[in-house]
Amino acid sequence: MQTKMKIKTGIDLLMTVLLLLLMAYQITGQELHEWFGAGELLLFLLHNILNMKWYGNLFKGKYRLPRIIQTVVNFGVMITMLCLGFSGIVMSRHVFAALSIYGPMATARMLHLAASYWGFVLMSVHLGLHWSMILGMCRKLTGSRERPQAVTWILRVMAALPAMYGLYLFGRKDIFSYMFLKQQFVFFDFEQSAEDVFVEYIAMMGFWIFAACYISKGIASIPTSKNSVQKNEEKEGGSR
């Protein structure tokens, strides 16, 4: 693996870990939450600097459905991160307090609430869209060989179970009400153990990774009109 790719992979891994820590506010508390948020924002900026080539290719090539989805998700992540950065700095009591940056606190709080959960979902979806590539890199690093089809399906079923639990938790916690500001206050369970909190958020993240991964695979498997013509020609040629 090239040095640049190792750095990019390391940054993405740290961003994922920090994302889970940021969602566990009742465990980390206000000050740590701010430091983790500042770290996430810095890593996000580095992630974008290292992926500037993607921006350079925005107006090149054709936009089919998989590329459109990936582009929308990427810009969605960017918007949520900018909203989180702005609202976090305005509400800061520790990390950015010395900057004396003021703003509408009520607006900043609601913006931070919605962007937090949208960011969690969109970053998880972003991971899911790249999951096949991540698994491919892991196989190269470990030197593992191609698995039999039966083993692959067993692993998929095993991955589906925690993903379904994540979907259940997503509904039970009514996360959509925070995303669309139907509920403007988050009720944290401060008596819940750290292990339970992280298991729940990992499961919810797992659902969005699983859903994005297999939906994107399904979309990619849909033949384009050009491919359909080629397949029809092959069938006609075979029947003659």
N, C-alpha and C positions, 0 to 999 in steps of 0.2 A: 504494500500500500504506500502511495506517495505521501510525503511529509504534509503537503497541503490538505490532502484528504484525511489524514490522521487528525490534524488540527480541527477541521470542519466536523469530523465525527465526535471528537472530544467536546467541542462547543455544543453540539446538538444534544449530547448525552447530559451535559451539565444543565442545559436549558430545561430538559425534561425533568430532571431531579428538582431543580428550583421551582418549576411549575407546580409540582406536587407539594413542595414545602409551602409555597405561597397560598395554596388552597387550604392548607391546614392552619388557618389563622388562630384557632382556639388552642393549638399546641405551641406555636412559635411566639405569639404575643406581638404587640405593636412594633417594638424596635427591631426585632429580628425580621419581621415581615417587611419593614422598610428596606433593610439591608439586602434581603433576598430580592426584593423588587428592583432595587438599583442594580444589583448584579445581573438580573434577568434582562433589564433594559440594555445594559452594556454588552452582554453576550448577543442580544438580538441585533445590535448595531454591527458587531463584528461578523455575525452570520451573514448579514446583508452585504457587507464589504467584500467578504470572501466569495459571495455569489453574484457579484456585479455582472458577470457574463450573462446571467439570466435576464437582467434588465436590458442588456444590449440586444438580446434576441427577441424582445417583445414584439417588434414589428416585422419580424422575419418569419417566413413559413406560413403554413395554413393552420387555422384554428378549428380543429375538430373537437368533439365533445369532451374527451379526456383532458385536452389542453385547456379548454375553456374552464372546466371545473377547477383544475389545478391553479389557474391564474386567479380566478375569483377567490379561492381559499387563501392564496398567498397574500392578495391585497386585503382580504378580510383580517388576516393575522396582523398585517402592518397597521391597519386602522385601529384595531383593538389595542395594540402595543402603544401607539401614539396617544390614544385616549387614556390608557393606564398610566403612562409616563407623566402626562400633563396633570391628571387628577391626583396622582400620587404625590407629586411635588407640591401641589397646592395644599394638600391635607397633611403633609409631612410635619411630624413633631420632633424628629430626631435627625435623620440623615440630611435633609435639605432645609431644616428650620433656619439655619444661619443665613440662607440666601434671601430671606424675607420676601418670598414670592407669594403674593396674595391673590385670591380669586373668590368667586362665589362658592362657598363651602357646600351648600346644599346641592348645587348642581354638580360639583366635583364628586360628592359622595355618591349620588345616583349614577353618574357616568362611570365611576370606578366599579360600582356594584355590577352594572350590566356588562361592562367591558371585561370584567374578571371572568364571568361565566361564559361569555361569548369567546373570549380568548382561550379558555380551557377546552371548549368544544372544537374550535377551529384549529388549534395547535395539535390536538389529538387526531383530527381528520387529516391534517397535513402529514403527520407521522404515518397514518394509515395509507395515504396515497403513495408513500415512499417505502412501505413495509417490505415489498418484494425485494427492492434494492438493498435494504438493510439486512434482510436475511441472506441475500447473496454475498454481501460483504462478510457476514459472520461465517458463512461456509468457507469462504476463501481463507479467512484468518485461522479457522480451526482445521482446515484441510479435510472437512467432512465430504463424503461422497454422496452421490445422488441417492435419495431414499426410494425404496419401493413404493408404488402407488398406494398400496394398502396402508403402509405406515403413515404416508402423507395424509390420508383421509382420517385415520385415527387421531392424528395430531390436530387436524382441523376441528374435529368433534370436541376434543379436549379443550381447544381454545374457545369454542362456541359457548361452553358452559359458564366460565367466568364472565364472558361477554354478556350473556343473558342476565346474569346476576347484576352486572353493571347497569344494564337497561332498567332492571327492576328498581335499583337504588336511585337512578336518575329520576324515575317517576315518583318514587316514594318521597324523595327530598324536594320534589316539585321545582327542579332547577329551572324549568322553562319560565316559571313565575318571576325568577330573578333576572333572567335574560331579557324578558319583555317588560320588566319593572311593574308587574302586577303586584308583586310584593317588594316593598322598598326597604325592608330590613331583613338581614340574615339572622336567624336564630341558631346560634352555635350551642352545641352540647359540650360544655366545659368539663363534664364528668366522664366523657367518652375517652377511652384510652388512645394513646398515639397509634398503637398497632391497628386498632379498628378504623381510625380516621384514614390512615394511609391505605389500608386494604380496600376501603370503600372507594377512594378516589382512583386508585390503580384499576379497580374493576370498572369504574365508569369510563376512565380513559381507554381501557381495553375494549369496551363496547364500541366506541367511536373509531378506534384503530381497526377493529375487526370489520365493522360496517363499511368504512371507507375503502379498506383493502379489497374486499370481495365485491363491492358495488363497482369499483373502478375496474376490477378484472372482468366483471360481467359486461360493462360498457365497452371495454377494449376488445372483447370477443365478438361484439356485434359487427358484422362485415359492412364495410363501406360500399357505396354503389359501385365503385370500381372493382372491388374484390368480388362483389356479387356477380358482376358481368363476367369476370374471369372464371368464377366457379361454374356459371351456367354454360360458358363456352367449353369448359373441361367436360361437363356432363354430356353436352351435345356431341362433343368429339368422341367421347367414350361409347356413346350409343350407336355411332355410325359403323 
